[in-house]
């Protein structure tokens, strides 16, 4: 199982896009913030720390692994906390972030070294992660990332 294969992530957010010059600046903010979140999730995964996943995964999160195994938020977090999912390294490459209104899509490659329940899951992979705009307590997702 590869953890970050296709990940739907709901994050606290305000607007992703505006028009004109503000749109370009906003797109840069979205790209920077999504990249920060992706890098933070990888660092947390390597550290065996599920807290970022608890924070960023939507309650409706569904993960489908390359082998077809499906898990939800609770199972994913349990796998990290129990040590069933262990990563020694993960290097992200060629990340591109595109925003579409309330949604941002990150595509990237990774070179990973890890295991799931003792089975080696190391390799080179391509991923697509989906971020959905959500508001929570009046805070923007940019504020959440910048804490």
C-alpha positions, 0 to 999 in steps of 0.5 A: 500500500502506498499512502499518498496515492490518491488523497482527497484532503479537505482543509479549512479554506476561504476562496481559492481564486479571484480575477485579474492580477489578484488571481495570479497572486492567489494562485501563487498562495494556493500553490505555495500552501498546498506544497507546504501541506504536502511536504508537512504530510511527508515529514509527519509520515516519516516521523510516524506522527498522525497529527497532520493527517488528523488535521487535514484529512476530511472525515469523508476521506477515502484512499485507494492503494495501487493494489486496490485496497481501500481505507478511510481516515480512521484506518489510515490514521490507525496505520500510522499510529500503530506503525503498520505504515512506516516510511524511512524516506520519501522525496517529492518531485515535479509538483504542480498545483492547479486551482479550480474555484474551491478545489486545488489539485496537486500532481507530483512524483515520489521516490519512497522507501517504506513498508506496510505491515512488514511488506516493502512498498518502496518505489517510484510513484506518481500521485494526484491529491485533491484539496477542497475548500472548507471554512472552519471557525472563520479561519482560512486554510492559509492561516492554518498552514502559516501557524 
